[in-house]
């Protein structure tokens, strides 16, 4: 014998299933949100680490008043490398750090193209 279901009972069942689905969505959101926040934090820390590594690549290259820093750097490094050499095209960025003082050589920060 077939049981007759009223419209009200169908609506109640739909409501129950909707509440269960909402509970699942909320549960997933509670689980996924911290993971997404962690991923964003890792990306930020990786960028900070890259920026800090840029300033840890220093070379002591003689200073010239009006000389081309890149040329001086390339020549100095090529003199000290065995069986390897670098060119101007390998360098993305190059600059000296700290203030100019008499008698002291300021380090050079170099970022190479990968």
Buried (B, 14 or more C-beta within 10 A) or exposed (E): EEEEEEEEEEEEEEEEEEEEEEEEEEEEEEEEEEEEEEEEEEEEEEEEEEEEEEEEEEBEBEBEEEEEBEEBBBEBBEEEEEEEEBEEEEBEEBEBEEEEEEEEEBBBBBBEEE
